[in-house]
Structure formats: C-alpha cells, structure tokens
C-alpha cells in the first residue's frame, strides 16, 4: 500500500463506518415509527362459480368504511362457500371486504324488467368504475344518481347499474348489446381511460404492475417476506421503480387516445355504433369520462386524453360531460377506495352523481 493510501485509509474507514451508522439509524427510526414501511399487499377476491356474489378483500380498513370482517364468525359462516379452500388464508391477511351481487347478465343490479309508464330509465354503463368496485351497492354512482334525480322529480326517473368490471372495448360492445334489454332512455357511459381497443402490440407496452388503478405489485407471498432486508434500501428501490413504471404507464394512457394506438379508430367506430343503436330506439348516449385518480391536486397528467375524447364526441354529435372538473383540486388519496385500490370511493361516486344529475335531466326527452 502506498503512503498516500495509508494516509487516506483512516478517513475512508471513518466514512464507511459513518455511512453504515447512518443507514442503521435510519433503519431503526423507520421501523420504530412506521416510516418507509412496505406498501400493503394487493387486493384479493372471492367469487362463486356462477358470479352471483363477489367479495373484494382488503388488508386494512383505514377509513372504517368496510363493514364486513371475515374474521367474525357470522361473516365467515356466510361467505366461506365462496372460496372454501382459500377462505382462511385470505381472511388472515385480508379480513375487510365489500360485497357485490350480480344478476344473470352479470350486472350489479336487479334483473331487467319492463319500464313503468311515465318513468325515464337511465342506465349507468361502463367497467369497474361504473360498477362501483370496492363501494357498497347503495353508494355506487347509479344508486346515488338515482336518489338525486328522485329528489329533483319524484317518480320521474329510474337509474340502473350496467357496469361490469374488467371490460374494455371490444368486450364493452358485447356488454352494451346485452344492456339494451333494460330499454334505457339515456345511457351514461362512464368511460374509464383504459377502455379503448388495445391491439396486442399496444397492450404489450403495459406491464400492469401498477396501472394507476390497482397496485398488483405485492402478492401475498411478497407481503410475507416484507420483514426481511433493510427498509431503507427497499424504500429507495420502490420509489425508483414506481417512478419508472409511472412514467411509462402515463405515456401509455396518453397514447391510447391518439393515433399512436392502432385501436383508437376502432374505438371511435364502436362509440358511434352505440349512439346509432340508442337513437334507433329513441334514446340518448352520454359519454362521461372519469379521471384516473392521480395528482388531482395539481399537475393532473391525463388532461390531453380527456380533450381528445371531448373533441371526438363533439365531432360525432355524441353528448359529452367530463367528470374531471368535479374532482380537480381535491386531495387524490381521499377519493381512493383503499391505498392499494385507486378506484373511486363512495365520496367520488357522490361527486360524480352530483355532476351528472343536471346533465341527465336535460337529455331525457319530455
């Protein structure tokens, strides 16, 4: 070792020891205070084979909103048959749940029936945002919009829920055809920003680790291993990965509603077909895009997609009402179902219903 290195050795050793001590101190503080704690595990689901009853199961209940506690004997007895071989394992880590019940069309609503004379039937249509994933049935967009319209004109309106989780175009077109059995006067298509047709080459760009709606990163196995390793390093690694995935996902959403998505043209055709099908029945289509619940306080990144959807609707003569304005400036996290489930919660469904009510009344023909 040269004389210069020997002279530097004490300083280098001190720097290494100081760094290690700093990391250890941060680690102790993180574990003692809960700072830098790993994120909670992803949402679990139980559903029966016929899709009549489904439970969305959560690892915690931060708002006290979830009433179903699967560790209570009464709820365990009631729901065990949904997943008899997995129930205890799910309930151990995801004890809190919201129930959804479906009709024979797999909509979260009663069976279709004939309209009552003089009653205008409004159909809320779309995917999991419209269905109300993670939200109690009485607090979904359809339920709250129905109550608001009833307050305005008692006995004049009936609102039904034709949302179905997990669908994008072209599958949404099939669900729309089935929903016409309700004989709606107005269909409110509560559009979500992942609904467009996505050809395989476009869809392959998205990893779906985190699509700004559901955090699928932490499986139960990953959650079980979370106690091992230094939280400081895990925290930094998670933040870097979240930034990388978030940037790519934002670009993917923006491209979806542009010519960079080969499926955007087909999406427009399918929306026009919905409009024609309703007009042939004397009904109206209203496209009402939800925002993604990201950075609503400031810097919302998906405004260009909203503008493109509005531009198309205006050019196609489709009624349009953007729900983004009802949420901008609000604290984003207060509108989530759960920290690992960024579907709109009951508060968000209420705000959407309040925004839509006056628009819907204008669309209903006298």
N, C-alpha and C positions, 0 to 999 in steps of 0.2 A: 504494500500500500504506500503510495507516495505521501510525502509530507503534507501536501495540500489536502488530500483526502482524510489523513489522520486529523488534521485540524478541523475539517468540516464534520467529522463523524459525531462528535457530541451534539452539534446543532441539529444534524439530521435525526439523531436518535430522539432528541427532545421534541422535534416536530412530529415524529411518528407517534410518540407517547401522548403528546398533546392532542393530536387528531383522534387517536383511539379513545382517550379520556372524554373528548367532546362528544364523540359518537355514543359512547356508553352513557354519558349524562343525558343526551337527547333521548336515548332509548328508555332510560329509567323514567324520565319525565313523560314520554309518550305512553308508556304502559300504566303509569300511575294516574294520569289524567284522562286517558282515553283518546288523546290527540294522536293522529296518524293511525288510528285503528283501521284494520282492513274493512272494506265495504261488506255489507251484509250479503248473504247468499241469495241467488236469484229466486224468483217466484216459482213455486211448484203448483201443480194442477192435478185434481182428481175429477174424473168424469165417468159416468156409467156408459155401458156399451151402446145404448140407444140415444145418447146425447139428449137426455131429458133433464139431467141435473149435473151441474158442474160446480166445483169449488176452486177459486183462486186462493192459494195459501201463501201467507206471508210470514217472515221470520220475526217480525216485531209489530207493534201497534202504536206508533209514535203519536198519532192524533187521537187515539182512543176511539177510532171510528169503527173498527171491526168488532162486531158483536159475537161472532162465532168463535169459541175457544175449543179446539179439538181435544184438549186435554181434560175437558169436563166430561164426566161420564154420559150425560144426556146427549151431548153433541157427538161423542164417539159412537154411541149406540145408533144414533140417527144416520151417520154418514159412513160408517165402516164398510158397508156394502159397496160403496163407490170404488174402492180400491183395497179389497180385503188383504192382499199380500203386501201392500205398501203403506197401509194406513198408519201403523205405529211409527214407522220410520219417518214419514212426512210430518206427522203430528209432533214428533220430538223436536224438530227444528223449525217447523212452520205451523205453529199452533193456531194462528189467527187467519180467518177465512171470510170470504164473501160468496154467497150462493147465487148462481144463475140458473133459472129454469127455462126450458125451451119447448116450443110447440112442435108439431110434426114437420114443419118447414124449417126447423132449427133457428127460428127467430125467438127472441126473448119477449114473447108476447102471447096473448091468448090465441086460440085457433081462429082463423079467418071466419067471419060471419057477414051476413047481409047488413048493409048500411041502413040506419034508421032514416025515415023520410025527414028532410029538412036539416040533416046533420052533415056538415062538411068533414070528410075524413082526411086527415093529414098523416102522411107516412114518413117517419124518420128512417132514412136508408143509409147504409154505409158499412164500415168494418167495425173493429173493436171500439173505436172512438164513439161511433153511433150506438153500438150495443150497450156500452157502459161497462167495459171490463174493469173490475175492481170497485164498482159502485153498486150500492143497493138498488134494487129494481125501482123503488119508489122515488129515487133521486136521480135517475137517468135523464138525459136530455128529453126523451119522449115523454116521460112522466111529468117532468117539471114544465115543459112546454104545454102539455095538456091542461095542467092546473092554471097556468097563466091565461090561456085562451078561454078557459071556463069562467075565470074572473071577469074577463072583458065582455063575454057574451055567453051567459049560462045556457047550456043545452045546444049551442050552435056548432061546436067543434068536437071532434074525437081524434085523438092522436095515438097512433100505433107505432110499435118499435119493430122495424125490419132491418136492424143492424145485425151483422154476422161477422164475428171475429175471424181474422186470418185470411180475409179475401182481398185480392187486388183484381184489376181487370186482367184477363177476360172473365175470370170467375165471378166478378161482381155483376157482369151482364146476366149470367145464369140466375143469380140470386134475385136480380131485379125482375126478370121474367116471372119467377115464382111469386114475388111480392105483389104483382099486379092482381092476384086473386083477391086482395083486400079492396079493390075498386077505389083507389085513392082519388081525391080531388086535387091534392098537392103532394108531391114527393119532395121532401127536403133531403137532398143528397149531401150528407155531412162528410165532405171529402177530406181524406187524410193524405198527407203529402207523400205517402208511399203507394198510392193506389194505381198509378199509371201502369200501362202494359210495360213489362220489363223482359225483353228478349234475353235468352241465356247469356249472350256475351255482355250485356249491360248488367244483368243481375250478378254476374260473377265478380264484378268490381267491389261488391259489398260483402264484408266479412260477417256481418250480423253479430259480431261480438257485442256491439252496443250501437243500436240504430236510432238513438235519441228517444226511444220509447221504452224498450225493455233492456235492462242490463243482463245479458246472458253469460257474462264472463265467469262468474263464480258459481260453479256447480257445487252440489253438496260435498263432494269429495275434496274440492279445493277449500271449501269452508272449514272442513275438519282439520286440514293441515295448516290453517292460518296461524296457529300458535307458535309455529316453528320459524326460525330465522329472525333477523333483525327487522323491526318495523320501519326503522329509518330508511334502510335501503329499499325495502318493499314499497314504502310510500313514494319515494323518488321514482322508482321503476314504474309504478302505477300511473303517476302523473305524466311521465313522458309518453307512456303507451296510450293513455287517454287523449293526450294532445294529438298524437299521430293518427289514431283511429278517428277522432272527432273531426280533424281537418279533412280526411278522406271521405268520411260519411257526409259532411256538409256539402262537399263538391258533388257527391253522388246524387243527393237530393236536388240540388240546383240543376244539374244536367238532366234529371228525369223529366222535367217540364220544359224541355228545349229540344231542338233538332239534334242535339248530341245523344239523345235517346231514340233509337230507331222505332221504339214503341209509342212515341208521343203522337204521331199521326194517327195510329190505330185508336189510341185513347180518345182523341177528338171525334173520330167517327162513332165510337161507342156512346159517347155523351150525346151526340146528335141523334143517334138511334133511340136513346132513352127519351129525348124530347119529342120525337115524332110519335113514338108509341103512346105517350101520355096525351099528346094533342089529339090523336085519333080517338081517344076516349073522353075528350072534353076536359082533360086535367092539365096541370102545370108542373113543370120541373123547376126547382130552385137549387142551384149549386151553392153550397155554403162551406167553404174550406175552413177546417180547423187550422190553427197554428200548431207547429211542434212546440212543446213546452221547454224551450231553450232560450236563455238570455232575453226574456221578455222585458226585463227592467230597462235594458238599453242594448243596442247592437244586435237586435234580432237578425240572424243571418239568412233567413229564408224569404225575405220580402220579395226578391226578384221572382221566385216561383209563384207567389201569390199574384203578382202583377201579370205574369204570363197567363195564368188561369183566368184572371179577370178579362184580359184582352181577348182571349179566345171566346169566352162566354158572350161578351158584347158583340163580337163579330158574328157569332152563330145565333144571336137572338135568344139566348138562354138567360133566364133570370139568375142573378148572382148577388150574394151577400157574404162578404168576407167577415169571418168571425175574429180575425186578428185584432181589430180595433177594440173588441171587448176585453182584451187581455193585456195589451201593451201597457207597460209601466207598472204592472203588478209584480210582486215577488214570485218568481217562477216556481220555486220549491213549494210554495203554499198551495199550488194548484195540482200537485202530483198526487196520485193515489198512494204512493209509497216511495221512499228514496231509491228503490231498485225497480220501480214501476212508474214510468212517467206518463202513463195515460192520464187524461183529465179526471180529476176527482169530482165529488159531488158539488163543490163550490164552482168549479169550472163548468160543469153541466148547467148549473143555475145561471151563470153569467151568459152562457151560450143561448139558453132558453129566453132570457130577458132580451137579448139582442135580436133574436129571431121572431119573437111574438108579433111585433108590429108589421114586420115584413110579410109574414104568413097571412095575416088578416087582409092585407091589400091584394094578395094573389088569389084568394078564394073568390070565385065568381059569385055575384049576388043571386 
